């Protein structure tokens, strides 16, 4: 899939995540007088789970693989870096502007912008990284978890060995 299409779909996912995040935090603060800091942690987890599902199905469809639980766990860990920026911006807004204490969705918007790039890059290059076409994780990494050697050409005995980078992808030749 072309990079511009992935960015567009990731932005759609971000809008969806924002609606979930802002909606839940706003609801908890306004209806239950919840602490805006604690409410934001709850709303973020709901939003991150929502965006993972969207990105898995649409933005990075056909990439990644393995257990959905492990993929979700990796996604939440990766989003934690983006959330650190996101939550930092949110906290700054809540602390600096009284209006945001009553309308925390404003702070969610500021935080979402702050964490977007980190979240996209970690999704594209770690969580949903493309797999080698036509190969499984075992074929790519070997049954023992170490990269397999790849050979060019059809005859392994006469072809040259192609080094791998540890990720299962060939290193470029110098």
Buried (B, 14 or more C-beta within 10 A) or exposed (E): EEEEEBEEBBEBBBEBBBBBBBBBBBBBBBEEEBEBBEBBEBBBBBBBBBBBBBBBEBBBEEBBEEEEEEBBEBBBEBBBBBBEBBBBBBBBBBEEBEEBBEBBBBBBBBBBEBBBEBBBEBBBEEBBBEBBEEEEBEEBBBEEEEBBEBBEEEEEEEEEEEEBEEEBBBEEEE
